[in-house]
């Protein structure tokens, strides 16, 4: 049985975990009348599934990527997922300064992954 490449598995798991994480951390903002204690427990429940994906992503990914590269991948995915979530779930627009900030973070990712030797 053929196996998927480690980078593909890692990025796929990180993407899925970030979707759970984003809903756990920010999904409740749409429901401001919900009691805070309920929101906390629901968020913990959602975050459980994030951890089920995040931990294997890092374990598998560390066979191919350095820890700094894994964290960089995580942050870039987080921003992409959050930007989409912000626009489509929270109905908050992205402005030019958000996009410029994301571009600078992308530039930072370039420096992390570029081979300088």
C-alpha positions as a Markdown table, in Angstrom:
| # | Residue | x | y | z |
|---|---|---|---|---|
| 1 | Unk | 0.0 | 0.0 | 0.0 |
| 2 | Unk | 1.6 | 3.4 | -1.0 |
| 3 | Unk | 2.0 | 5.9 | 1.7 |
| 4 | Unk | 1.5 | 9.6 | 1.4 |
| 5 | Unk | 4.6 | 11.9 | 1.5 |
| 6 | Unk | 5.4 | 13.2 | 5.0 |
| 7 | Unk | 5.1 | 16.9 | 4.0 |
| 8 | Unk | 1.6 | 16.2 | 2.6 |
| 9 | Unk | 0.5 | 14.3 | 5.7 |
| 10 | Unk | 1.9 | 16.9 | 8.0 |
| 11 | Unk | 0.4 | 19.9 | 6.3 |
| 12 | Unk | -3.0 | 18.1 | 6.0 |
| 13 | Unk | -3.1 | 17.3 | 9.7 |
| 14 | Unk | -2.0 | 20.8 | 10.6 |
| 15 | Unk | -4.7 | 22.3 | 8.3 |
| 16 | Unk | -7.4 | 20.1 | 9.9 |
| 17 | Unk | -6.2 | 20.8 | 13.4 |
| 18 | Unk | -6.2 | 24.5 | 12.7 |
| 19 | Unk | -9.8 | 24.5 | 11.6 |
| 20 | Unk | -10.7 | 22.9 | 14.9 |
| 21 | Unk | -8.5 | 25.3 | 16.8 |
| 22 | Unk | -9.9 | 28.3 | 15.1 |
| 23 | Unk | -13.5 | 27.3 | 15.9 |
| 24 | Unk | -12.5 | 26.4 | 19.5 |
| 25 | Unk | -10.8 | 29.8 | 20.1 |
| 26 | Unk | -13.0 | 32.1 | 18.0 |
| 27 | Unk | -16.2 | 30.4 | 17.0 |
| 28 | Unk | -18.0 | 31.4 | 20.1 |
| 29 | Unk | -17.6 | 35.1 | 19.2 |
| 30 | Unk | -20.8 | 34.7 | 17.1 |
| 31 | Unk | -22.7 | 33.7 | 20.2 |
| 32 | Unk | -21.9 | 36.4 | 22.7 |
| 33 | Unk | -25.1 | 35.7 | 24.7 |
| 34 | Unk | -23.9 | 32.1 | 25.5 |
| 35 | Unk | -22.8 | 31.7 | 29.1 |
| 36 | Unk | -19.0 | 31.9 | 29.4 |
| 37 | Unk | -18.6 | 28.6 | 31.3 |
| 38 | Unk | -20.6 | 26.8 | 28.6 |
| 39 | Unk | -18.4 | 28.4 | 25.9 |
| 40 | Unk | -15.2 | 27.3 | 27.8 |
| 41 | Unk | -16.3 | 23.7 | 28.0 |
| 42 | Unk | -17.5 | 23.6 | 24.4 |
| 43 | Unk | -14.2 | 25.1 | 23.3 |
| 44 | Unk | -12.3 | 22.5 | 25.3 |
| 45 | Unk | -14.3 | 19.8 | 23.6 |
| 46 | Unk | -13.5 | 21.2 | 20.2 |
| 47 | Unk | -9.8 | 21.7 | 21.1 |
| 48 | Unk | -9.6 | 18.0 | 22.1 |
| 49 | Unk | -9.9 | 17.1 | 18.4 |
| 50 | Unk | -7.4 | 19.8 | 17.5 |
| 51 | Unk | -4.9 | 18.0 | 19.7 |
| 52 | Unk | -5.7 | 14.6 | 18.2 |
| 53 | Unk | -4.5 | 16.0 | 14.9 |
| 54 | Unk | -1.8 | 18.5 | 16.0 |
| 55 | Unk | 0.3 | 16.1 | 18.1 |
| 56 | Unk | 0.6 | 13.4 | 15.3 |
| 57 | Unk | 1.2 | 16.2 | 12.8 |
| 58 | Unk | 4.2 | 17.4 | 14.7 |
| 59 | Unk | 5.5 | 13.9 | 15.5 |
| 60 | Unk | 5.2 | 12.8 | 11.9 |
| 61 | Unk | 6.4 | 16.2 | 10.5 |
| 62 | Unk | 9.5 | 16.2 | 12.7 |
| 63 | Unk | 10.9 | 13.3 | 10.7 |
| 64 | Unk | 11.1 | 15.6 | 7.7 |
| 65 | Unk | 11.0 | 19.2 | 9.1 |
| 66 | Unk | 12.9 | 21.0 | 11.9 |
| 67 | Unk | 10.9 | 22.2 | 14.8 |
| 68 | Unk | 11.3 | 25.8 | 13.6 |
| 69 | Unk | 10.0 | 24.8 | 10.2 |
| 70 | Unk | 7.0 | 23.0 | 11.8 |
| 71 | Unk | 6.2 | 26.0 | 13.8 |
| 72 | Unk | 6.4 | 28.2 | 10.7 |
| 73 | Unk | 4.1 | 25.9 | 8.8 |
| 74 | Unk | 1.7 | 26.0 | 11.7 |
| 75 | Unk | 1.7 | 29.8 | 11.8 |
| 76 | Unk | 1.2 | 30.3 | 8.1 |
| 77 | Unk | -1.7 | 27.7 | 8.1 |
| 78 | Unk | -3.1 | 29.4 | 11.2 |
| 79 | Unk | -3.2 | 32.8 | 9.4 |
| 80 | Unk | -4.7 | 31.4 | 6.2 |
| 81 | Unk | -7.4 | 29.5 | 8.1 |
| 82 | Unk | -8.1 | 32.5 | 10.4 |
| 83 | Unk | -8.4 | 34.9 | 7.5 |
| 84 | Unk | -11.0 | 32.7 | 5.8 |
| 85 | Unk | -12.8 | 32.1 | 9.1 |
| 86 | Unk | -12.8 | 35.8 | 9.9 |
| 87 | Unk | -14.3 | 36.7 | 6.5 |
| 88 | Unk | -16.8 | 33.8 | 6.1 |
| 89 | Unk | -17.8 | 33.0 | 9.8 |
| 90 | Unk | -17.4 | 36.3 | 11.6 |
| 91 | Unk | -18.2 | 38.4 | 8.5 |
| 92 | Unk | -15.3 | 40.7 | 9.2 |
| 93 | Unk | -13.5 | 42.1 | 6.2 |
| 94 | Unk | -9.7 | 41.8 | 5.7 |
| 95 | Unk | -8.1 | 45.2 | 5.0 |
| 96 | Unk | -4.9 | 46.0 | 3.2 |
| 97 | Unk | -2.9 | 46.3 | 6.4 |
| 98 | Unk | -3.9 | 42.7 | 7.4 |
| 99 | Unk | -2.8 | 41.4 | 4.0 |
| 100 | Unk | 0.4 | 43.4 | 4.2 |
| 101 | Unk | 1.1 | 41.9 | 7.7 |
| 102 | Unk | 0.4 | 38.4 | 6.4 |
| 103 | Unk | 2.8 | 39.1 | 3.5 |
| 104 | Unk | 5.5 | 40.0 | 5.9 |
| 105 | Unk | 4.9 | 36.8 | 7.8 |
| 106 | Unk | 5.1 | 34.9 | 4.5 |
| 107 | Unk | 8.5 | 36.6 | 3.9 |
| 108 | Unk | 9.6 | 35.4 | 7.3 |
| 109 | Unk | 8.6 | 31.9 | 6.3 |
| 110 | Unk | 10.7 | 32.2 | 3.2 |
| 111 | Unk | 13.8 | 33.0 | 5.4 |
| 112 | Unk | 13.0 | 30.0 | 7.7 |
| 113 | Unk | 12.8 | 27.5 | 4.7 |
| 114 | Unk | 15.5 | 28.9 | 2.4 |
| 115 | Unk | 18.7 | 27.0 | 2.4 |
| 116 | Unk | 21.5 | 29.5 | 3.1 |
| 117 | Unk | 24.5 | 27.1 | 2.9 |
